Each structure stands twice: as C-alpha cells, then as structure tokens.
Amino acid sequence: MPGTYSQLLLHVVFSTKRREPWISVEMAERLYPYIGGIVRAEKGVLYDIGGVEDHVHLYLRWRPDGTISDLMRTVKARSSKWVHDSFPALGAFAWQEGYSVFSVSKSQEEAVKKYIARQAEHHKREDFKSELLRMLRLHEIEFDEKYVFD
C-alpha cells in the first residue's frame, strides 16, 4: 500500500493551572478559534472545542506522524502567550502541566460533540474534578488520584 491512511480521533481535556476560572465567555469566543488555528497549523483538524471557565475539551483528528504530547505542548504554549498578549491583565494565566486524552470511535463522534457542546449545562451538576475522574474510570485508565490534580 503506497499511502498512509488514518482516522485518529481524540478527545483531549486540560484545565487552567489550579483550575482557576480564567476563561470568560468573552475570552472563549476568541481563544477557541485561536486554538483551532494552532491545531490546523500543526496539521490536525479541530472538529469541536468547548468548556467552561476552568477547562477546555477538544475533539480533533490527529496525524499518525505526530505525537499528541508535541501537539499539546504547542497548543498550550502558543495559546498561553496569546492570552498574555491579548489580555494583559491576565498575566498570571497558565494551563495545568498535563492533559487527558481519550481515543474516540467514529461511531461515538456525535456523542462526544454533544458532550462538548453541553459543557456549561453539564457543569451546573458536576465539577471538573468529578468529571475528569469519571472519564478516567470510564476509559479504564489507571491513575493515582493524589497525582491527578495540581
């Protein structure tokens, strides 16, 4: 087979440092498209993005010749610089060190998109810590809870 064909669909979740509520609705309206541009520049496709004031969910297609760790390092570094440049009063803004990433079956695409779109509604009932721990357990990812949050 002469070509490489892939469909690497990922749901990525990461928060602001110490889960500080930095992401206002006004910031999100500008930040989310900016993050989409970073993903495109890195040769990925951002299908959906959303979140609330302390964390972000990305649903994207990634390329087989790149690592998700490189992508996330680039997304966080460039978007953090953008926040500092665009919102000078937010000099203390930072992303958490890590992230969570989950593989997505194409058959679950609509469910993931709906989940991301309903973040504001969802977080009226469940905080980010509970959400992330539930997602880690649902995906059967081994973890020690004392190291999950900064």
Protein Blocks (a to p, Z undefined) as FASTA:
>chain_A
ZZdcdddddddddddehhiafbcfklmmmmmmmmmmmmmmnopacfbdcddfkbccdddd
ddfkbcfklmmmmmmmmmmmmmmmmmmmlmmgccdfbdcdddddfklmmmmmmmmmmmmm
mmmmbcfklmmmmmmmmnopacdfklmpZZ
